């Protein structure tokens, strides 16, 4: 056993670091559940003989945060690398971003017009984008590469718990009002930041200490080792004779288009198709998130027995079949049936989600390319997050205007395209070498 593998993993510390992700996920859950319904009140509805892409427009506006993120996150990520303070290099961005995001988040349900709603959405997205990249970098600063997969699992669970609470707050809006729900989440964001600052001293992280030590000796700024750029990475992948990498990247894009569009518009599906209240419609994504939290870890072990590619194919088949059944259940307004279908879909999504990035790593030809392939993976998934809600919303408007029953059908189409592409992925099961595993952990 190598010396690095003997390094103690501080679970308690990582749990406290998880509060940084909790602040984001609890807010995004309630945001995705209720903001589409607020936007819907201001946008023109379908009239016979007229083409009104109401859901398409909502989809564009719901992707506003991701558009801001594309610009902001690389900038703040780089700035945080260069920041030196008594609080560390990441914490100052959270100390500024979280309170500002919490304020504008609390203002969202107090909108009085489409203009004020868009203003609060814009500044909330701006503040969230300001601290996201530094928050993501916080865990790797404390956790050595050999333990980062375990750290990432804890972080994701904590984020999932935050999302589940956010969806519950949507349900409780009927009791404490929508303004009350948003205010409670805003307060929880600030409390989570307080716990993070109290328990996590970033200035003591091994990464920050090494940088300060290096700079004291060399009397110059420490520069992170740069990975190849996105364009160079894509050119490299396009030149590969085997197209497995290209196939899975497009599969990733299409299944994220389906998932992001579904989550962003599910609350409107609940009100317009199932006929349930705004509070209950906003709670529907909870069943996907809850199933994902419960099943992600045990299902991740299945890949060792039957292979990652087969796991993804099974997951996509589960998603397609559950949503197909869900379409018929929605027509008869079976709310319980839809909840069960969404939970089953959540388990299917877990099979897809926990294996996708690992296959991308395994397709990397060497440890030097792990970081490159990770960056390309996030590029394709991020582009899907931007365009997914618009694509799904517009198609739903075109197929069934005024009655978004086709939302589930459209998700099936994109999951189906991903399933077909997975049959062109011929590699991705090879065991990573110890060096490649280490690089994969660093890339996270």
DAUR-V334669 format. One record per residue. PSI is psi in degrees with one decimal (none if undefined). OMEGA is omega as a letter, one per 30 degrees, with the letter a starting at -180 (* if undefined). Layout:
BEGIN
psi->PSI omega->OMEGA
psi->PSI omega->OMEGA
END
This chain:
BEGIN
psi->131.0 omega->a
psi->160.1 omega->l
psi->-36.2 omega->a
psi->-34.5 omega->a
psi->-14.6 omega->l
psi->-5.0 omega->a
psi->130.5 omega->a
psi->137.9 omega->l
psi->117.0 omega->a
psi->90.7 omega->a
psi->-43.0 omega->a
psi->-43.1 omega->a
psi->-42.4 omega->a
psi->-35.6 omega->l
psi->-43.4 omega->l
psi->-36.7 omega->l
psi->-31.1 omega->l
psi->-20.3 omega->l
psi->-26.9 omega->l
psi->-39.6 omega->l
psi->-30.5 omega->l
psi->-42.5 omega->a
psi->-35.9 omega->a
psi->-47.7 omega->a
psi->-35.0 omega->l
psi->-37.1 omega->l
psi->-44.6 omega->a
psi->-33.5 omega->a
psi->-50.8 omega->l
psi->-36.5 omega->l
psi->-51.1 omega->a
psi->-27.9 omega->a
psi->-37.3 omega->a
psi->-29.1 omega->a
psi->-39.5 omega->l
psi->-36.0 omega->l
psi->-34.8 omega->l
psi->-41.9 omega->l
psi->-38.1 omega->a
psi->-32.2 omega->a
psi->-23.2 omega->a
psi->-9.8 omega->a
psi->145.4 omega->a
psi->140.3 omega->l
psi->168.2 omega->a
psi->134.3 omega->l
psi->143.4 omega->a
psi->127.1 omega->l
psi->-2.2 omega->a
psi->145.4 omega->l
psi->105.6 omega->l
psi->106.6 omega->a
psi->66.2 omega->a
psi->-49.5 omega->a
psi->-32.2 omega->l
psi->-42.6 omega->l
psi->-42.6 omega->l
psi->-41.4 omega->l
psi->-43.2 omega->l
psi->-46.6 omega->a
psi->-33.0 omega->l
psi->-19.9 omega->l
psi->3.9 omega->a
psi->-41.4 omega->a
psi->-37.8 omega->l
psi->-34.9 omega->l
psi->-43.5 omega->l
psi->-37.7 omega->a
psi->-37.4 omega->l
psi->-38.5 omega->a
psi->-47.3 omega->a
psi->-44.3 omega->a
psi->-42.8 omega->l
psi->-34.3 omega->a
psi->-51.1 omega->a
psi->-31.0 omega->l
psi->-44.9 omega->l
psi->-42.5 omega->l
psi->-39.8 omega->a
psi->-32.7 omega->l
psi->-32.6 omega->a
psi->-5.7 omega->a
psi->138.2 omega->l
psi->122.8 omega->l
psi->170.7 omega->l
psi->-17.1 omega->l
psi->-1.5 omega->a
psi->-161.0 omega->a
psi->-20.6 omega->l
psi->-39.7 omega->a
psi->-39.7 omega->l
psi->-33.9 omega->a
psi->-36.8 omega->l
psi->-37.8 omega->a
psi->-29.3 omega->l
psi->-47.7 omega->a
psi->-44.3 omega->a
psi->-50.1 omega->l
psi->-40.4 omega->l
psi->-43.1 omega->l
psi->-40.8 omega->a
psi->-39.4 omega->a
psi->-51.2 omega->a
psi->-29.2 omega->l
psi->-43.4 omega->l
psi->-27.5 omega->a
psi->-22.3 omega->a
psi->-50.7 omega->a
psi->-3.9 omega->l
psi->10.1 omega->l
psi->147.8 omega->l
psi->-6.1 omega->l
psi->169.6 omega->l
psi->-32.3 omega->a
psi->-48.9 omega->a
psi->-36.9 omega->l
psi->-46.2 omega->a
psi->-34.0 omega->l
psi->-47.2 omega->l
psi->-39.4 omega->l
psi->-42.7 omega->a
psi->-49.3 omega->a
psi->-30.8 omega->l
psi->-48.3 omega->l
psi->-36.8 omega->l
psi->-46.0 omega->a
psi->-39.4 omega->l
psi->-42.0 omega->l
psi->-28.8 omega->a
psi->-37.7 omega->a
psi->-1.8 omega->a
psi->-51.0 omega->a
psi->-46.0 omega->l
psi->-35.4 omega->l
psi->-41.9 omega->l
psi->-34.0 omega->a
psi->-10.9 omega->a
psi->-47.7 omega->a
psi->-48.0 omega->l
psi->-23.3 omega->l
psi->-27.2 omega->a
psi->-30.8 omega->a
psi->127.0 omega->l
psi->151.7 omega->a
psi->-38.8 omega->a
psi->-22.0 omega->a
psi->7.4 omega->a
psi->-27.7 omega->l
psi->-40.1 omega->l
psi->-40.4 omega->l
psi->-41.1 omega->a
psi->-37.0 omega->l
psi->-44.3 omega->l
psi->-42.6 omega->l
psi->-44.0 omega->a
psi->-38.6 omega->l
psi->-44.1 omega->l
psi->-41.6 omega->l
psi->-39.2 omega->l
psi->-39.1 omega->l
psi->-41.7 omega->l
psi->-44.6 omega->l
psi->-42.7 omega->l
psi->-42.1 omega->l
psi->-38.7 omega->l
psi->-42.7 omega->l
psi->-34.8 omega->l
psi->-37.4 omega->l
psi->-29.8 omega->l
psi->-41.6 omega->l
psi->-35.9 omega->a
psi->-5.1 omega->a
psi->-28.1 omega->l
psi->-20.5 omega->a
psi->-45.7 omega->a
psi->7.7 omega->a
psi->157.8 omega->a
psi->-40.2 omega->l
psi->-38.5 omega->l
psi->-41.6 omega->l
psi->-45.5 omega->l
psi->-36.8 omega->l
psi->-43.4 omega->l
psi->-44.7 omega->l
psi->-40.4 omega->l
psi->-42.9 omega->l
psi->-41.7 omega->l
psi->-34.9 omega->l
psi->-46.1 omega->a
psi->-40.2 omega->l
psi->-43.9 omega->l
psi->-39.8 omega->l
psi->-41.9 omega->l
psi->-44.3 omega->l
psi->-42.2 omega->l
psi->-47.6 omega->a
psi->-31.7 omega->a
psi->-43.0 omega->a
psi->-20.4 omega->a
psi->111.5 omega->l
psi->95.2 omega->a
psi->-29.2 omega->a
psi->-15.8 omega->l
psi->0.5 omega->a
psi->147.3 omega->a
psi->-36.1 omega->a
psi->-46.4 omega->a
psi->-40.0 omega->l
psi->-39.4 omega->l
psi->-40.0 omega->l
psi->-44.9 omega->l
psi->-38.7 omega->l
psi->-43.5 omega->l
psi->-45.8 omega->a
psi->-32.8 omega->l
psi->-36.3 omega->a
psi->-43.2 omega->a
psi->-15.2 omega->a
psi->42.3 omega->l
psi->159.5 omega->a
psi->135.8 omega->l
psi->132.3 omega->l
psi->126.9 omega->l
psi->145.6 omega->l
psi->126.2 omega->a
psi->137.4 omega->l
psi->160.4 omega->l
psi->147.3 omega->a
psi->169.3 omega->a
psi->-45.4 omega->a
psi->-45.1 omega->l
psi->-38.5 omega->l
psi->-44.3 omega->l
psi->-39.2 omega->l
psi->-41.1 omega->l
psi->-44.4 omega->a
psi->-38.9 omega->l
psi->-28.2 omega->a
psi->-13.8 omega->a
psi->136.0 omega->l
psi->-44.8 omega->l
psi->128.9 omega->a
psi->20.1 omega->a
psi->-42.6 omega->a
psi->-46.3 omega->l
psi->-40.7 omega->a
psi->-44.7 omega->a
psi->-29.8 omega->l
psi->-41.4 omega->l
psi->-33.8 omega->l
psi->-43.1 omega->l
psi->-44.6 omega->l
psi->-48.3 omega->a
psi->-36.9 omega->l
psi->-26.2 omega->l
psi->-30.9 omega->l
psi->-46.9 omega->l
psi->-48.6 omega->a
psi->-48.2 omega->a
psi->-41.8 omega->l
psi->-39.7 omega->a
psi->-47.8 omega->a
psi->-40.0 omega->a
psi->-28.8 omega->a
psi->5.1 omega->a
psi->-34.0 omega->a
psi->-37.7 omega->l
psi->-38.2 omega->l
psi->-40.9 omega->a
psi->-43.0 omega->a
psi->-43.2 omega->a
psi->-28.7 omega->a
psi->-48.7 omega->a
psi->-20.6 omega->l
psi->24.3 omega->a
psi->170.3 omega->a
psi->163.0 omega->l
psi->-39.4 omega->a
psi->-47.3 omega->a
psi->-35.9 omega->l
psi->-39.2 omega->l
psi->-17.0 omega->a
psi->-16.2 omega->a
psi->-41.1 omega->l
psi->-15.5 omega->l
psi->-35.9 omega->a
psi->-32.0 omega->l
psi->-48.6 omega->a
psi->-42.3 omega->a
psi->-46.0 omega->l
psi->-37.1 omega->l
psi->-44.6 omega->l
psi->-44.0 omega->a
psi->-39.0 omega->a
psi->-16.9 omega->a
psi->-48.5 omega->a
psi->-51.7 omega->l
psi->-36.5 omega->a
psi->-23.8 omega->l
psi->-26.0 omega->l
psi->-21.3 omega->a
psi->-29.5 omega->a
psi->-32.2 omega->l
psi->-21.9 omega->a
psi->-39.9 omega->a
psi->-5.1 omega->l
psi->148.9 omega->a
psi->-40.0 omega->a
psi->-42.4 omega->l
psi->-37.5 omega->l
psi->-44.4 omega->l
psi->-42.6 omega->l
psi->-42.2 omega->l
psi->-44.3 omega->l
psi->-43.2 omega->l
psi->-38.7 omega->l
psi->-39.7 omega->l
psi->-44.4 omega->l
psi->-46.5 omega->a
psi->-46.9 omega->a
psi->-41.2 omega->a
psi->-41.4 omega->l
psi->-31.6 omega->l
psi->-46.7 omega->l
psi->-38.7 omega->a
psi->-32.4 omega->l
psi->-44.6 omega->l
psi->-36.1 omega->l
psi->-35.7 omega->l
psi->-35.2 omega->a
psi->-31.4 omega->l
psi->8.2 omega->l
psi->43.5 omega->l
psi->93.6 omega->a
psi->-45.3 omega->l
psi->-42.1 omega->l
psi->-42.1 omega->l
psi->-40.8 omega->l
psi->-42.9 omega->l
psi->-43.7 omega->l
psi->-42.3 omega->l
psi->-36.4 omega->l
psi->-42.0 omega->l
psi->-41.3 omega->l
psi->-36.5 omega->l
psi->-39.3 omega->l
psi->-39.5 omega->l
psi->-41.7 omega->l
psi->-35.6 omega->l
psi->-42.7 omega->l
psi->-37.5 omega->l
psi->-49.9 omega->a
psi->-38.5 omega->a
psi->-15.2 omega->a
psi->-16.7 omega->a
psi->-52.2 omega->a
psi->-29.0 omega->l
psi->-39.1 omega->l
psi->-41.5 omega->l
psi->-42.6 omega->l
psi->-44.3 omega->a
psi->-21.3 omega->l
psi->-14.2 omega->l
psi->132.1 omega->a
psi->-19.4 omega->a
psi->167.4 omega->a
psi->-27.4 omega->l
psi->-20.9 omega->a
psi->-2.8 omega->a
psi->-49.6 omega->a
psi->-39.1 omega->l
psi->-48.3 omega->a
psi->-33.7 omega->l
psi->-43.2 omega->l
psi->-40.1 omega->l
psi->-38.7 omega->l
psi->-48.9 omega->a
psi->-31.5 omega->l
psi->-48.1 omega->a
psi->-40.8 omega->a
psi->-35.1 omega->l
psi->-39.8 omega->l
psi->-37.4 omega->l
psi->-36.6 omega->l
psi->-31.9 omega->l
psi->-48.4 omega->a
psi->-19.9 omega->a
psi->-53.5 omega->a
psi->-38.6 omega->l
psi->-46.1 omega->a
psi->-48.3 omega->a
psi->-42.3 omega->a
psi->-44.0 omega->a
psi->-43.1 omega->l
psi->-39.2 omega->l
psi->-41.6 omega->l
psi->-41.9 omega->a
psi->-38.7 omega->a
psi->-46.2 omega->a
psi->72.1 omega->a
psi->131.8 omega->l
psi->-8.7 omega->a
psi->91.2 omega->a
psi->41.0 omega->l
psi->-27.7 omega->a
psi->-0.3 omega->l
psi->-44.8 omega->a
psi->-37.4 omega->l
psi->-43.0 omega->l
psi->-37.6 omega->l
psi->-40.6 omega->l
psi->-42.2 omega->a
psi->-47.6 omega->a
psi->-36.5 omega->l
psi->-35.6 omega->l
psi->-41.7 omega->l
psi->-41.9 omega->l
psi->-41.0 omega->l
psi->-44.0 omega->l
psi->-44.1 omega->a
psi->-31.6 omega->a
psi->-24.7 omega->l
psi->-11.6 omega->l
psi->-1.6 omega->l
psi->103.4 omega->a
psi->-14.8 omega->a
psi->178.0 omega->l
psi->6.7 omega->a
psi->-7.5 omega->a
psi->140.5 omega->l
psi->132.9 omega->l
psi->143.0 omega->l
psi->165.3 omega->l
psi->-40.0 omega->l
psi->-40.0 omega->a
psi->-35.5 omega->l
psi->-40.9 omega->a
psi->-43.7 omega->l
psi->-36.3 omega->l
psi->-42.0 omega->l
psi->-39.7 omega->l
psi->-36.8 omega->a
psi->-20.3 omega->a
psi->none omega->*
END
